[in-house]
């Protein structure tokens, strides 16, 4: 790794490989000789569609996603994922129970409650998130 570069294992933006950063540096002012910078192209242009198609085919290849599956590129992060999970799995009249074992499970419960009937089947005592419940300790 080049001197001065760091590792980042936190949530959110991550450190990119230097080769990717260099490719962006070149594309930023002039993408593939188009005369437009990477951040200046229209989302309706063929150049943009080519980028999407390339990303889609690369993702399908790396993850082995067959053509009969639809791939969605979405923004929104973990909160959107929590919401979409409840939206897809929590049917009308059904209930969801969450074990609150940390900050992320609290956020997941909050998003599920926006969709339907979701509750905490177990939450920690005043000592905080220092353990997970034993089997049978939750409702």
VEXTORKOL-382561 format. One line per 5 residues: number of its first residue (from 1); their letters; for each residue x, y, z of C-alpha. Coordinates in nm, 4 decimals. Example, Ala and Ser with C-alpha at 12.3 -4.5 7.8 and 13.67 -1.06 7.14 Angstrom:
! VEXTORKOL-382561
1	AS	1.2300 -0.4500 0.7800  1.3670 -0.1060 0.7140;
***
This chain:
! VEXTORKOL-382561
1	XXXXX	0.0000 0.0000 0.0000  0.1249 0.3480 -0.0826  0.2627 0.5457 0.2093  0.0011 0.7669 0.3736  -0.2954 0.5489 0.2706;
6	XXXXX	-0.5013 0.4072 0.5552  -0.7371 0.1159 0.6179  -1.0972 0.1985 0.7040  -1.3271 -0.0766 0.8268  -1.6060 0.1535 0.9448;
11	XXXXX	-1.9564 0.1821 0.8052  -2.0062 0.4218 0.5178  -1.7501 0.5267 0.2594  -1.4463 0.3025 0.2446  -1.0896 0.3390 0.1282;
16	XXXXX	-1.0678 0.2491 -0.2401  -0.7799 0.0687 -0.4088  -0.5270 0.3200 -0.5391  -0.5870 0.2006 -0.8980  -0.9544 0.3007 -0.8664;
21	XXXXX	-0.8631 0.6407 -0.7233  -0.6229 0.6961 -1.0151  -0.8906 0.5969 -1.2682  -1.1309 0.8468 -1.1092  -0.8622 1.1167 -1.1131;
26	XXXXX	-0.8305 1.0745 -1.4902  -1.2074 1.0450 -1.5543  -1.3081 1.3389 -1.3365  -1.2159 1.6117 -1.5874  -1.2714 1.4102 -1.9103;
31	XXXXX	-1.4474 1.0731 -1.9113  -1.3139 0.8462 -2.1868  -1.2400 1.1432 -2.4122  -1.6058 1.2498 -2.4132  -1.5264 1.6107 -2.3269;
36	XXXXX	-1.7424 1.5784 -2.0172  -1.6153 1.5091 -1.6707  -1.7396 1.2060 -1.4794  -1.9567 1.4262 -1.2577  -2.0915 1.6261 -1.5520;
41	XXXXX	-2.2524 1.3595 -1.7703  -2.6286 1.3386 -1.7972  -2.8031 1.0443 -1.6374  -2.9935 1.0188 -1.9675  -2.6812 0.9912 -2.1843;
46	XXXXX	-2.5435 0.6817 -2.3538  -2.2167 0.7396 -2.1673  -2.3989 0.7046 -1.8356  -2.5909 0.3998 -1.9605  -2.2605 0.2397 -2.0637;
51	XXXXX	-2.1301 0.2882 -1.7072  -2.4461 0.1293 -1.5620  -2.4289 -0.1621 -1.8089  -2.0627 -0.2232 -1.7272  -2.1305 -0.2146 -1.3525;
56	XXXXX	-2.4283 -0.4478 -1.3952  -2.2384 -0.7030 -1.6013  -1.9395 -0.6919 -1.3654  -2.1641 -0.7424 -1.0624  -2.3473 -1.0314 -1.2289;
61	XXXXX	-2.0163 -1.1943 -1.3216  -1.8501 -1.1538 -0.9803  -2.1563 -1.2616 -0.7790  -2.2863 -1.5180 -1.0281  -2.6241 -1.3434 -1.0629;
66	XXXXX	-2.8229 -1.5128 -1.3418  -2.9976 -1.3116 -1.6124  -3.3435 -1.4063 -1.4862  -3.2797 -1.2019 -1.1676  -3.3176 -0.8253 -1.1536;
71	XXXXX	-3.0391 -0.6241 -0.9925  -3.1230 -0.2892 -0.8364  -2.8698 -0.0165 -0.7670  -3.0126 0.1804 -0.4761  -2.8859 0.4478 -0.2434;
76	XXXXX	-2.9903 0.4667 0.1172  -2.7569 0.2514 0.3212  -2.8504 0.0367 0.6183  -3.1690 0.2235 0.7096  -3.3151 0.1622 0.3651;
81	XXXXX	-3.2170 -0.2051 0.3883  -3.3890 -0.2376 0.7262  -3.7038 -0.0762 0.5847  -3.7025 -0.2897 0.2689  -3.6561 -0.6102 0.4707;
86	XXXXX	-3.9661 -0.5360 0.6765  -4.1560 -0.4149 0.3713  -4.0873 -0.7427 0.1896  -4.1178 -0.9895 0.4783  -4.3736 -0.8392 0.7164;
91	XXXXX	-4.7112 -0.9187 0.5626  -5.0405 -0.7567 0.6518  -5.1593 -0.8768 0.9916  -4.8234 -1.0360 1.0746  -4.5926 -0.9430 1.3602;
96	XXXXX	-4.2151 -0.9195 1.3774  -4.0064 -0.9627 1.6905  -3.6607 -0.8114 1.7223  -3.3841 -0.8914 1.9679  -3.2247 -0.5590 2.0573;
101	XXXXX	-2.8570 -0.6417 2.0846  -2.7098 -0.3090 1.9782  -2.7568 0.0147 1.7946  -2.8162 -0.1463 1.4556  -3.0956 -0.3722 1.5805;
106	XXXXX	-3.2619 -0.0677 1.7404  -3.2531 0.1055 1.4021  -3.3892 -0.2069 1.2314  -3.6802 -0.2206 1.4766  -3.7583 0.1481 1.4249;
111	XXXXX	-3.7745 0.0993 1.0471  -3.9896 -0.2145 1.0821  -4.2326 -0.0245 1.3043  -4.2842 0.2209 1.0188  -4.4070 -0.0715 0.8070;
116	XXXXX	-4.6156 -0.2756 1.0484  -4.6465 -0.4454 1.3845  -4.2917 -0.4890 1.5136  -4.1778 -0.5076 1.8731  -3.8745 -0.5802 2.0864;
121	XXXXX	-3.8889 -0.9407 2.2052  -3.5801 -0.8718 2.4166  -3.3889 -0.5612 2.5099  -3.0976 -0.5219 2.7473  -3.1272 -0.4055 3.1036;
126	XXXXX	-2.9798 -0.0780 3.2247  -2.6257 -0.2105 3.1778  -2.6556 -0.1683 2.8031  -2.5643 -0.3821 2.5061  -2.3141 -0.6113 2.6751;
131	XXXXX	-2.4624 -0.9476 2.5842  -2.7128 -1.1308 2.3695  -3.0066 -1.3153 2.5236  -2.9867 -1.6823 2.6040  -3.2215 -1.9186 2.4251;
136	XXXX	-3.5641 -1.8881 2.5870  -3.4820 -1.5587 2.7580  -3.6848 -1.3613 2.5064  -4.0598 -1.3617 2.4398;
***
